[in-house]
Amino acid sequence: MLSGQCVSEVCKHGSKCKTVNGDGGSSGGFTCTNCSRSLYHTSTCELRARRFSKGTFLTFPALKQRHRLHIKISFATRDPNGLLLYNGRYNEKHDFMSLEVVAGEVVFSFSLGTTTTRVSAVLPGGVHDGNWHTVAVEYYYRVSF
């Protein structure tokens, strides 16, 4: 049960807001019904995380801005290797950028021509500890930081 009142669109993804009566008929808060109760959803049925099985992925339209970009991703993993983001063709012969976990380290790679540049961030013990980590990449005309 959540404190407060049912207001427009407080419950996400088709779930319904239901007022819970407290003592004496007063509002005791509300709850969202018809939603998945899991570690991946908030109490208002909003998706907070997505889990992927080995070999699966999610696709989005290609990034349109090639010369300037800011990406921020939060993730948790126990695997020492995995792809977090890839934008480009299906090989490394053309322009691309990727963000991945390699041997427990976060690695950002990009190419706008013939040379591939790799930048890595090292965290003692690695990022494959099951805890949440956030990585931010700023890319500005062939320079990343």
BELFEN-V523140 format. One line per field, one symbol per residue. ss: DSSP state (H for helix, E for strand, C for the rest). phi: phi as a letter, one per 30 degrees, with the letter a starting at -180 (. if undefined). Layout:
ss=???
phi=???
//
This chain:
ss=CECCCCCCCCCCCCCEEEEEECHHHCEEEEEEECCCCCCCECCCCCECCCCCCCCCCCCCCCCCCCCEEEEEEEEECCCCCEEEEEEECCCCCCCEEEEEEECCEEEEEEECCCCEEEEEECCCCCCCCCCEEEEEEEEECCEEC
phi=.cdjbdbeidcchidcdbdcdcdiiddcjabccibdcadcbddciddcabcbdeicabcbeddddccbabbbbcabacddbaccabbkddbcdbeabbbbcbhicdbcbabblccccbbbccceiiccciddbbbbbcbbhibca
//
